[in-house]
Amino acid sequence: QGLDRVTEWKQKIGRLPLVAIGGITPERADKVLAAGADSVAVITDFFTHADPEARVREWLAWADRVRRPSF
């Protein structure tokens, strides 16, 4: 649905958690969160990547970075 729709949905649901799914990659994930998603759900990106294990490691590094405040 795109980033604009993520923002629109978050405005509609308020404080309820919004999970973004579909077409999300580590390269897109920061923008998805910035648009209003509270979290992302990923599966296809792992299986369609040339090196799924490396891709999972990328996602884990992304998650660690997102969870930790940057000072």
Backbone torsions as a table, in degrees:
resi	resn	phi	psi	omega
1	GLN	NA	-17.8	176.1
2	GLY	93.7	166.8	-175.8
3	LEU	-66.1	-37.6	178.7
4	ASP	-61.7	-38.4	178.9
5	ARG	-70.2	-34.1	175.7
6	VAL	-59.7	-47.1	178.6
7	THR	-60.9	-44.2	-180.0
8	GLU	-61.4	-45.1	179.5
9	TRP	-64.3	-40.2	179.8
10	LYS	-64.1	-39.6	177.2
11	GLN	-62.7	-36.7	-179.1
12	LYS	-71.1	-38.0	-173.8
13	ILE	-95.3	-9.5	176.1
14	GLY	64.8	-124.4	-173.8
15	ARG	-79.9	-8.0	176.9
16	LEU	-63.6	142.7	179.6
17	PRO	-66.1	137.1	177.5
18	LEU	-113.8	120.5	178.6
19	VAL	-105.5	123.5	177.8
20	ALA	-90.6	134.2	177.8
21	ILE	-135.5	152.4	173.0
22	GLY	96.2	111.9	174.2
23	GLY	73.1	17.6	-177.0
24	ILE	-90.5	133.3	177.4
25	THR	-126.1	165.4	176.6
26	PRO	-58.3	-31.3	-179.4
27	GLU	-70.2	-25.7	-179.1
28	ARG	-99.2	-18.1	-169.0
29	ALA	-60.7	-41.1	179.8
30	ASP	-60.5	-40.5	179.3
31	LYS	-67.6	-34.6	178.8
32	VAL	-65.5	-44.2	177.3
33	LEU	-65.6	-41.8	178.9
34	ALA	-62.3	-29.8	179.9
35	ALA	-75.4	-14.9	176.2
36	GLY	131.7	-9.9	178.2
37	ALA	-66.5	143.4	177.4
38	ASP	-89.0	-22.8	178.0
39	SER	-159.6	171.0	177.8
40	VAL	-127.2	149.7	175.7
41	ALA	-118.1	129.5	-173.8
42	VAL	-135.0	137.0	170.6
43	ILE	-145.6	-50.9	-175.3
44	THR	-59.2	-37.3	-178.6
45	ASP	-58.7	-33.6	177.8
46	PHE	-67.1	-46.5	-171.8
47	PHE	-79.7	-23.2	-179.1
48	THR	-93.1	-8.7	180.0
49	HIS	-75.9	146.9	-179.8
50	ALA	-60.2	-32.3	178.8
51	ASP	-129.0	85.0	-175.0
52	PRO	-56.6	-38.5	-179.7
53	GLU	-64.9	-41.2	177.3
54	ALA	-64.8	-37.5	-179.5
55	ARG	-66.5	-40.3	176.4
56	VAL	-61.4	-40.9	177.0
57	ARG	-61.5	-39.7	176.4
58	GLU	-60.2	-44.8	179.3
59	TRP	-63.7	-40.6	179.0
60	LEU	-64.1	-40.2	176.4
61	ALA	-64.1	-41.1	177.2
62	TRP	-60.7	-47.1	-179.0
63	ALA	-61.7	-41.4	177.1
64	ASP	-61.0	-42.1	-179.0
65	ARG	-66.5	-41.4	-177.5
66	VAL	-69.1	-36.7	-178.3
67	ARG	-73.1	-27.9	-176.7
68	ARG	-92.5	131.4	175.2
69	PRO	-65.3	140.7	177.6
70	SER	-96.3	115.3	-179.7
71	PHE	-102.7	NA	NA
